[in-house]
């Protein structure tokens, strides 16, 4: 009988007997309900049963270490600033991430993919540690007012039909055990006056649950960077899709469309339609610009299926054509009778969109929507249906309005909401309301598109009032200037006087851009920006010059090549780096020939972010060194792609399968090799003929049988090897007299190995030591190290640290850390503790050193540290 009594505690007052059963049922619910994707621009009844996990396209994000701590801890894994979103989120030092992205960039889709993959424990690579965690997706648009949900209320939001079945304390137990991830979608979808409340709410979640993983999404203008940095979040920015992303997206879209039962063309025509779109993208640069986000690319795919008309030339035309297709053309072609014509649908949807926008909302109840339709109907004498019939028709037949959950109505994408609200604002002469909200980021796109809908006199009135506000309100001036400049993308006509006024403020206050952030905003003007850019970079600071190159490149317009070609002769490193970075936005051969062919480059060196650009590097006449570092998203199964590549100095690639490294040995100028992820590296002995090799990193999965391939690498200075659990003979290191930095992973007992000691090594990192007493083993073999980093250690006893001249000690993800040996060393100046929970700091009392502590860990004795300990909180 006693065995059947549930074990209770404060965290589980009624026991945990039903936890596993409820968890399994909840994960099945997440897996089934979120594993679907809507093909925007296909109607509701045309939607194929498409798995999100099948169609998901991984996108790139930009990130950069913003703190000295992050730079210190990423020294061995430094790579390009652009990585795939999953890599950035799954990075061990970044368990909490803010994902920033513009409308249609894929933020919500990313969170759904994370939730489904977590529910199925199907993560790989950087996110493999997330397998076994329980996801909670919180859509902030569902909480426009009132209290934000407490953890125990999450299930009511995610799985309302079964919330009552949840075992008491179930969510909190997952939080406290570190087996939960909270995915918070859409900070920008709540009003600006509520975002501080959201910030506080997230901060409370973090403070009460230090092991909790969180991912938050927002449009950049709503919160900016570093909004949650003090809570341990890092920021990443979703980047526009590059040419490879667009090609892959188009392929997957057409594969998904093939499963649709109803299409505007015969299924047999899909391959030709796909090829036609690829051809048009190749010959029409403006289309590549339009296709830069998943939303816009999906619209182009759908419109392309109806090849009786030309594809759109502008964003406004693209939205208009997509809405017309959804609201009218599809049913008309299939001869499905409707109860509303196109203009009536647009009028009703515009009214709903405006009411949401004016209220700072993105969704409403069905009852509210029906009520608003009832209020609109008296002004529409040719509509004779009831409001409930009309609402049902809009939900079922348009593909624009949807029911995300029972009793709730929203637009299928916020872009449609903004487009229709902008149309309604101009139709109903709501210019004063637009002007009054012009400083709010949530209104930016609505105002930009209102300028595209408006008549000339309305545009003049709207923009003049916005500029007048900028004159009266210095605190909002730059934001309003940028908004006025952005509106030039959509306007058809404005008065010459107003045009001159806007031109003047752009030249006086905005161009050339002084900072990267301003450059990104200005680039949204597209080719219109180019007429304001200087013909040369003379007289600009290096930062402003680099920002100018960035702005020109991000327009992605072929007209920019003329400006970039002029800028290419500026030798400053920031300019040259930005020129190379912009390569990805243009036809690679033409860009190489017209921009980079005679560029001096950065000391003659190019850092290449994609293997797809390799065929064109030979065009660069001043190339002296090539660093291949495409980032963790691009994997290769062969290094034959390096054959014939000139001036190769550095290789950094993620590999898969068994990889032969022999092709690298054919490049005698190679100084650095960084290969990660292969099952096994073959032909390693061939590297011995590389006379200039200084850095070698081979991190794979199969255990090394010997290290003989190192004997010929006498010029090696940095070495990183993994899977060393079977190595007992380290004598090949004896001849590496210049070796100063070593990183060893999955290391067996070093106290009884052949070879050594190695006094030449000054910087040592040991990851996952499999023997006992790692510090004693280090002291015996590396007697002169000055920097010691220990990562993923089960126990850390520092009693032997006094035998070493260590100046900097880094402990990362270590358990059972004992700092007692610290007092025995007189050389130690810095200690870094990250993800090492419950460390007793009292042995440091009276010491004089710098102490860097992770906010995500717990410590004892922190209040007892004396004035000699300079404390810095990191992460």
N, C-alpha and C positions, 0 to 999 in steps of 0.2 A: 504493500500500500504506500509506504513512504517513497518508494522509487517513482511512483506516479505523481507525486506532489511536485508541481513546477517549482524550479529554482527561481527565487525572486531576489530583487535588488532594487536600489534606487532607480537605476536605469531601466529595469524591467519589473515593475511592481506586480505584474500578473504572470511573470515567467516569460520564457522565450520559446515554448514548445511549438508554437505555430509560426514562428518567424520564417523558417525555411519554406514552408508551404506558401505563405503569403508572398514572400519575395519571388518565388518561382512564377506565381500567377501574375504578379505585377510586371515582371520582366517580359513575360509572354505578351501582355497587353501592350507594352511599349514597343516591342518588336513588331507586332502586327499592325498597330494603328499608325505608327510613324514611318514605317517602311514603305512609303509610297511617295511619288513625286507627280506634281501637276505640270503638264506641258503647257505653259502659258501660250496663249493664242490658239489652243484647241478648246472647243466647247466642252461642257460637262459630259455630254453623252458621247463625245469622241475620245475621251480620255482612255488610253490603254491602261491595263493593270500593270503598272511599271514599278519595279522595285527601286527604291532610292539607293540601296546599297549596290545595285547593279549599274545604275545610271550615274552615280555620283562622280563628279569631276573635281579632283583635288586642285585647289587654286593656290597661287603664291601669295605670301605676305612679306612685307618688309619689316625688319626689326633691327635694332642695334643696341648693344649694351649701353645703358644710361647711367650706370653707377660704376665706381671703381671696383666694387666687389665683383660685379658681373664680369668685368674685364679680367680680373685676376683669376676667377674660377673657370673662365672659358678659354684660357690660354692654349690648351691643347686641342680644343675643338673649334677654334675660330674659323669662320668660313664667310661666305658672302652674306650680305645683309638680307637678301631675298631667299626665303625658304618656303617649303610647302606648309600650309596652315597646320596640318597634323603634326609636323615636326616641331613647329614653334610651340604648339600647345602641349605636346608630350615631352618637351625638354625637362630633364630632371630638376633643373634649378628654377623652373617656372611653372609651378602647379596651379597658378591662378593667372588668367590671361584676359585682357580686354581686346576683343577683335573689332577694329574700326573699319567701316566700309560704307561706300556710297549706296544709293538706292539701286537695288537689283544686283548687288555684287555677290550675293550668295551667303549672307550671314545666317539667316534662319535655316537654310538648307544644311549648312555646316553643323549647326547645333542638332538638327534632327538626325544627321548621320552619326554624330558622336553618341547620341542617345541610343539609337538602334544597335550600333556596333558594341556599345557597352552592355546592352541587354543580352547580346548573344556571345559576349566574351570573345570577339573576333578581332581584337586589335593586334597589330604586329609592329615590329620595329620600335620606334620611340614611344609608342603608346601601349606597348605590350603590358606594362605594369598596371594599366587601367583595367585589364581583364578581371572580372569578379566584382567590379564596383556597380553601384545602383544609381542610375541617372534620374534626375528630377528636372524637367523642363518647365520653366516659369516664363510665360509670355506677359511682359509688363503691360501690354495694351489692355489686358483683362482687368487691370487695377488702376483705372483712371482717377479714382477717388477712394477714400476710406483707408483702412489699415492694410499695409502690405502683409502677405501671409507669413505666419509663423511656421517653423518646420513641420509641426504636427498637422498643419493645414495644407501642406503641399499636395497630398493625395487628393484632397477635394478639388484641387485645380487640375491635376493630371488625370485622375481616374475617379470621377465623382460617383459613379454608380457603385463602387465598392469601397468607398472611404470608410464606411461604418464597420467593415470587416477588418480593418487594419489593427494589428495587435498594438496595445498601448505602449508608447515609447519606441515603436519600431524605427521611425525616421531618425530619432535622436541616437539610437544605438548605432545605426550606420554612420552617422556623423562622427560619433566619438571613436569608432573603430577605424575611421579613415577609409571606409568602403562606400563613399557616396561622392557624386559629382553633381553640382547644381549648375544648370545651364540657363542663364538669364538672358532673355531675348528682348532687345529693343528699348534701351534706355531713352533713345530719341523719341519713342512713341508715347512717352508721358510728358506732361507740360514742364516747361523750364522751372516753374515754381515748385514742382514736386521732385525734381531730381536730387536735391539735397536730402530729401527724405529717403529716396532710394539709396543714396550714398551711405547714409547712416544705417539703413537696414542691412546693406551688404557688409558694412563694417562690423555690425553686431554679429552677423553670421560668422565672420572670420574670427572675431575675438573669442567667441564661445566655442568655436570648433577649429582649432589650429591646424588639424590635418585635412580639413575639407578642401576638395578641389572645386574651383569655380571657373566658368567661362562666361563672360559678359559681352554682349554685342551692342553696337550703337553706330549711328552715323557720326563721323568725326566732328562735325560742327556742333553737335549737341553737348559734347563733354570735352573734346580735345584730348591730347595726350597727357599721361600722368595723373589722370583723374583719381585713380585708385592705387597709385604707387605706394602710398603710405600703408596700405592694407596688404602689401606684398604682391600686387599685380604687375605684370609687364604688359606693354602695349604692342600690338602688331597691327599693321594696316593691310587690308586686302588690296592687292594690286590689280590693275586692269589685266584682262586676259591677253597673253601674247599670242603670236601667230600659231604656235603649236597648240596652246589651249583652245583657241577658236576652232582649229581643224578637228581636234578631238571632240569638242562640244558638238559641232555639226554632225560628226559621225554618229555620236551617241543619240542625238536628237532624232535623226532619221531612223536609226535602229529601233528607237522607242515608238516612233510614229508608225512603223511597219506593223506594230501590234494593235493599232487603232482600228476599230471596225468601220469607221466612216472618215474619209479624207476628201479634200477638195479635188483630188486627182486619183487616178487608178493606182493601186499599190505597185503595179509594175513600173510606174513612172518615177518611183522614189529614187532609185540609183541615179537616173539622169538629172533629177532635180537637185540632188546633193552635189553632183559634179558641176552643175550649172552655177550653184551658189559659190563653190570653191573658185571657179573661173572668174566670177564677177568680183570676188574679194581680191583676187590676184591682180586684176586690172583696174580696180576702182578704189583708190586709197581711202576715200571718204567712207566707204562701206566698212573697211577694217576699223575705222574709228568708231562707227556706230556699233560694231559687234564686240566692243571691249568688255561688256558685262554679260553674265548669263541671261539676264532679263532681255536685253536688247538683242542679243544673238538669237534667242528663242523666237522673238518676234520676226526677225529677218528670215529664219528658217520657215516659219509658217507662211509668211507672205510670199516667199519664193515658190511654194507649192502651187500657188495660183500665178502661173507665169504669163498671164495675159497682159499684165501691166508692169511698168518699170519699178524697180525697188526704190524705196524712199531715199531722198537726198539729205534729210535732216531728222533730228530727233523728234521734233514736233510732228512732222509728216509721218514718221514711223508710228508714233503713238496713235495719231488720227486713223491711219490705215488699219492698224491692229484692232482698234475699237470698232471701226466700221465692219471689219471682218467678223468679229465676235458677235456684234449686236444685230447684224442684218444679213450680210452676204451669205453666210453658211446656211441659214434656214431658207433664204430665198433660193439658193441653188438646189436645195433638196426639196423645194416646194412645200415646206412646212408652214402652214398658216400661222400667223402671229396675231396677238391682240393689240400690239402696239407697233407703230412704225419707228424708223430709226430716230427721227427727231424727238419723238415722244419718250423713247427710252433714254436718250441723252438728257432730256430735260428732267426726268424723274431721278436718274442716277446723279446728275449734277446737283440737284437739290439736296439729296442725301449726303453727297460728298462735301458740299459746303457746310452743312450742319455739323458734320463730324469735324471738319477743319476749324470752324469757328469755335467749337467747344474744346479744341485741343485733344480730340479723341480719334481713334482709328477703328472702333467698332461700336455697335449699339445693339440693343435688344430687338428681337423681331417685333415686339409690341411697339417700340419707339419708331421703328422703320415704317410699320403700317400706319401709325398715327401721322407721320410726316407726309406719307403719300396721300392720306386723306386730306391734309391741309393743302396739298398741291393741286389736287384734282379740280377744284372749282375754277382754276385758271386754265384748264385744258378741256374746252367744250367738246372736242371730238373723241374723248376717251370716255367710254360708257361702262367700264368694268369696275368692280369693287376693289378697294385697296388691297384686301387679302389676296384676291386673284392676281392682281398686278405684281405684288411682292413675290408670290410663288412663281410667276412667269419669269421675273427678273432673276430669281435664284436658279431656276431650272434651265432656262434657255439662253442666257447671255454669256455665261463663262466669265463675267466680270464681278458680279456679286455672288457671295457664297455664304454658307452656314458653317463656320469653323467648328462649332459645337452646338448642341441643341439650344434653341432659344436665342442665339446670337447671330448677328449679321455683320460682315465686313467685306471689303473689296479684296479681290484675289491677290492684288499687289498694291502697295502704297503708291506706286507711281501712277496707277489709274485713278486712285483717289485724288491725288494732287492735280492731275491733268483735268479731270472733270470739275473739281472745285475751282480751278483757275478759269475754266470756261464759264461756270456759273457766276463767278465774280464779275466778269466783264459783261455778261448778259444782263445782270441785275444791277449794274453800275455800283459795285461795292468797292470802288477805288479807295475811299477813305479808310475802310477796314483793312485793306492791304497795306496802305501806308502806315497805319498805326501799328501793324505787326511786323514791319519790315526788318526790325532789329532781331527778331526771333528766328533761330535756326530752323525751327519746325515749319516756318512759312516760306523759306527760301525758294524751294522748287516750285511752290504754288505761284509765287510772284514772278519767277522767271518764265513760267509757262503762261501766266496771264498776259505777259507782254507779247507772246506769240499768238494768243487768241484775240487780243484787243485791236480796236480800230486805232488809226493814227492819233486822233485827238485824245483817246484814252491812254495810249502809251505816253504821249507827251505829258499828260496830267500826272500819271502815276510816277514816272521817273523824275519829273521836276519836283514833285512833293518829297520824294525820297532824298533827293539831293539837298533840298531845303532843310530837311531834318538833319542831314549830315552837317550842314552849316551851323545849326542851332545846338547840336548835341555832340561836342567833341569826343565824349566817351564812346559814342557809337559810330563815329565818322568813318573809320577804316572799314568796318563791317558793312556800312551802307554804300560806301564807294565800291567795294568788291561786288556787292549785289547789283548795283547799277551796271558795272562792267559785265557781269555775268548775263544780264538781260540782253546784251547785244547779240547773244547767240540766237535768240528767238524772234527779235523784232523784225518786222518787214519794212516799216517806215517810221521815221521820227523827224521832227523839224530840224532844219540845219543848225539853228541856234542851240538846241538841246544836244545835238550830236557834237557840236564844238565844245560844249560845256563838259560833256562826258569825256571826250578826247583829252581835254585839258587836264582834268583831274587824274585820268589814268597816267598821263605822262608826268604829271607833277608829283603824284603821291604813290603810284603803284608800280610803274615800269621805269627802269629795270627793277625787278624784284630784288629785295635785299636779303630775303631769307627763303629757305626751301618751302616752308609752309605757304607763303604767299605765292610762290611759283606754282604749286599744285593747284591752288584756287584759280589763278589766272589761266592755267592751261585749259580749264573747262570752257574758256571762250572759243577754243578751237582755232581754226585758221585766222579768225578775226584778230587774235592777239598779235599775229606776226607784224602787222603794220605799225605796231607801237614799239617793237623791239629795235634796239640799236643795231646798226650795220656791223659794228665792231665792239669789242669788249674793252677798248682803251679807256682808261680813267676809272674803271670799276674796281672795287675791292675783289679779292679772290672769291669771297663768299657770294657776293652779288653776281660776279661773272659766272660762277658755277650755277647759281639759281637761274640765271638767264638762259643758259644752255638747257637746264632741266625743263624750264617752261616751254622752250621751243620744241624740245624733243617730245614732250608729253602731249603736244597738240596732235602728234601722229600724222601730220599732214605733209604731203610731199613738197609743198611750198616751203616748208621749214628747212629742207635740205640746203637751200641757197644760203640761209642764215647760218646754219650749222657748219657749212663749208667755210664760211668766212671766219667763224669762231675757232675753227680747227687749228689755226696757226698760233693761237695763244698758248704759250708753253706751260702755263701754270698747272700744277698737278691736279687741283680741284676741277679745273676746266676739262683737262684731258680725261680724267676719270669719268666725268659726267657725259662726255662725248661717247665714250665706249659704252656706258650704261644705256644710252639712248639707242644703240644699235638694234636692240631687240624690237623696237617699235616700227621698223621700216624694212623694206625689202633688203635682205642682207647683202646681196651682191652690189646693188646700186648704192647703198649707204657706204660700203667699203670703198667703192670707186670714187664717189663724189665727196665724201667727208673725211674718211680716215686714211686714204691712200698716202697723203703727204703730211699727215699730222705728226708732230714730234713725239706724241704719246707721253706717258709719265715715265721719264728716264728710259724710253724705248720699250717699256713693258706694258703688256695688256693682260688684264684679268678677265678671263672669258667666263661668262655665267651660263653658257649652254654649249653642249657639244654640237648643236646644229649649226653653229657659226664657224666651226673648224674649217670647212672647205674654203672659206674666204679670207683667212688670215694671211695667206700668201700675197694678197693685194696690198697689204700695209708695208710700204717701202722702208719705213724707219723702225720696224719691229726688231727688237734685240732680244726680247724675252717674252715668253708666253706662259701665263699661269692659268691652268685649266681647273676651275673650281665651281662647278655648276650647282652645288648645293645638294642637300640630302634627298631631294625628291627625284632626281634623275639617276637611274641605276643602269649599269651596263653589265653585259655578261662576257664581253670580250674587249681587250685593249687594242685590237687591230685598227680601231678608228684613229689611233695616233700615227699610223704609218703615213709618211709624207708631210706631216705637220712641221713647219719650220720653227726654229728658235725656241723649242720647248724647254722651259726652265723648271716648271713646277706642275705636278699632276695631283689633283685631289678629286677622287671619284668614289661614289658608293657602288659597290659591286654585288652581283648575285651569282650563285652557283660556283663552279670551279673556274678560277680565272688564272690564265697564264700571263705572268708579268714580263715575259721576254720582250714584247714590243717596246717597252719602256727603255730597255737596254740599247735600242738603236738610236737613242737621242743623247749624244755625249755631253750636252750642256745641261742636262737635268740636275738640279740641285736639291729638289724636294719631291718626295713621293708620299702621298697620303691616300691609302686605300682602305676602305671600310666595308664590312658586310659580306664578303665572299665566304663560301663554305670552306674552300681551301685555296691557297695561293701556290701556283705551280711555277717552276722555273726561276725560283728566287735566286739561285746561284748566278744567274746571268747578270744580276745587278752589280756584281763585283767588278765589272769592266767600266763602270761609270766613274770617271776621275773626279767629277765635281760634286758628287752626291754628298750633301751635308745633313739632310733630314730624311728619315725613313720611318714611316708608320704603316704597319700591316696588321690590321685588326680583323680577324676572321673568326669562324666558328669551330673549325677542326683543330684539335690540339697539335702543336708543332712536335715533330719527333726529334729534331735537332736544330741547332742554330749555326751550323757550319757555313751557311751562306753569308754570314756576317764577316768572315775572316778577311775578305778582300777589301772591305770598306773602311780603310784606315783614315779617311778624311771625315768620317761621320761625326757629327756633333750632337744631333738629337735623334733619339731612338724611342719608338713606341711599338710595343708588341703585346698581343693578347693571346689567350689560350695557351698558357705556358705551364699548365698543371703537370705535364709529363716530362718537363725538362729538368735534368739533374746536372747537365754539363753546360756551364756558362763560360767556359774558357775562351770561346771565340771573342768575347768582349775584352780579353786581356790585351789584344793588339790594337784596340780602338783608343789610342792615346789622346785623341782630341775630343772624345765623348764627354759632354758636360751635362746633358739633360737626358733623363731616362724616365720612361713611363712603362710600367709592367702591370699586366692584368691577368687575373686567374693564375696566381703564382703559387707554386708548391713551396715546401719548406726550404728556405734559402740558407739555413745554417749548416747543411751538409751537402754542398754542391761543389763540383769541380770548377776551378777558376777563381779569380778574385784574390784579394780585394781590389776595388776600383776607386782609388783616391781621386782620379781625375773628374769624377762625377760630382757636380755641385748642386744639381736640382733633380730631385727624385720624387716620383709619384708612384704609389703602389695601390692598385685597385683589386679588391677581393682577394686578400692574402689567405691562402688555404692552410698555412702552417700555424704554429703557436708563437706568440710573442713577436709581433712584427717589428717592433722598435729594436729589440735585441738583434734580430736578424739583419736589420738595416745597419746597425752600429758595427756589426762584424764585417760587412761587405762594402759599405759605402762610408768610410770613416771621415770624409771631409765635406759632406753635404751641408749646404747653407739654407736650402729650402726643402722641406719635407711635406708632401701631401699624401694623406692616407684617406682612401675612399672605400665605402662599403665594407668596413671591417666589423667583425662580430664583437671583438673586444680591443680596447686600446689601453695598454699599460705603458706609461711614459717614464717609468723608473730608470730606464737606461738612456734617457734622452741626454743626460749630462755628459755622456761620452762623445757627443757630437757637437760640432760648432754651428748648430742650427740657429739661423736668424729669423726665419719665418716658418710657422707651422700651420698647415691647413688640414682640418679634419672635416670631412664631408660625408654625411650619411653613415656615421659610425655609431655603434652601440657600445654600451658599458665603457664610457670614456672615463679614465682615471687620470686627473691632472697632477697628481701628487709629485711626480718626478720633475715638474717644472722648476722647482726651487733649486735643483741641482745644476742648472745651466745658467751661465752668465752672459751668453751670447744672444739669447732669444729677444727679439724686438717686436714681433707681430704674431698674433694668433687669430686664425679665422675658424669659426665654428658654424657650420651650416647643416641643418637637418640632423643635429645630434641632440636628441631630447634628453631632458633631465640630467644635465651636466652640473656637477658641483664645482662652482667657481671659487670656493673659499681658499684652495691652495694658492690662488693668485694674489691674495691679500698681501700688501706690502711690496709687490713687484712693480717694476716700471716698464710698461710695454703698451702697444696698441692692441685692443681687443675688438674684433669684429664679430658680431653675433647676429644670427638669423632671427627675424621676428617670428618665424614659424616654429620655433623650438622653445622649450622650457628650461629654466636654469635655477639652481639653488645658490644662495649667497650673493646675489648680484648687488644687494644693498650694502654689503660689507666691503666691497672693493674700495681701496684707498684712492687718493688723488693721483697716484702714479699710474693708474690704469686709465688710458684714454679710450673711452667706449664709443663705438660706432655701430648703429643698427643697420642691417642690410636686408634687402629683399622684403 
